Amino acid sequence: MPRSCIFCGGRSTKEHVWPTWLLSILKQPSWKREQLHVISTDQHGNRYRRQQHTPEIVTRAVCGQCNQGWMSDLETRSSDVLRPMIAGEDKTLTGRQQETITKWVLKTGMVLDSMYREITFYEHNERLSFRETQIPPGYVTFWLGHYSGSDFGSFTRHGILRTERSSNPYRSFVLTMSFGRLVLQACNTKIASSAPEEVFDYFVPGEWNTVELIPPFTDEVRWPPSGSSFDDSEKTLLKFSERFGGSTDVYISP
């Protein structure tokens, strides 16, 4: 039986996780790698690795109506903002452009999260609500970095982190992506009680040179950030994706 759309509950179809505009970049000859791999960890801690020869990821997470409707509108707006950043062009991001980036990251994260049905961070009602409001559950922070190395490729890693601390148990969804010169990361946290400052004090960011996007995005921000950049695509980005530590449920890294 086909799966239901995670955003509306309608009949889902096969759709690409990466939109057409991004696939057109990822498929350029200069972007092709000799090998791509996907690593996943199930709820029992077992790790699985498989190879693939294309950046395309196909899922039955969404329906044609959502894909061709509000998601298509979001992709159009996102492409206008993200394309020049992927190419490494300096950018002054308005509040509306920051909001567009964060909505695109959240939408992408929800789709990736839904690919592992045994363990998911986002609940059904939260995804339905996001379709209508595009407001995430919990507390979320976004970071933008700049890759300055020679491996002009792509990197994606996402996972669910959790703690069993009796004072404030929480779960977080961490998504890290890199396309060309642009590095994106989001951490969405849901906690049992209302004390977000304690949670984020626990998440020590470390020495990473990034621009932070904080809702409600009232100030313009400059990208890329000044100072040093990510200069080793795989190793540095892997460390960046792991910087929150914690207990990992699921990770995918194509």
Secondary structure, 3 states (H helix, E strand, C coil): CCCECCCCCCECEEEECCCHHHHHHHCCHHHCCCCEEEEEECCCCCEEEEEECCCCCEEEEECHHHHHCHHHHHHHHHHHHHHHHHCCCCEEECHHHHHHHHHHHHHHHHHHHHCCCCCCCCCHHHHHHHHHHCCCCCEEEEEEEEECCCCCCEEEEEEEEEECCCCCCEEEEEEEEEECCEEEEEEEEEECCCCHHHHHHHCCCCCCCCEEECCCCCCCEEECCCCCCECCHHHHHHHHHCCCCCEEEEEECC
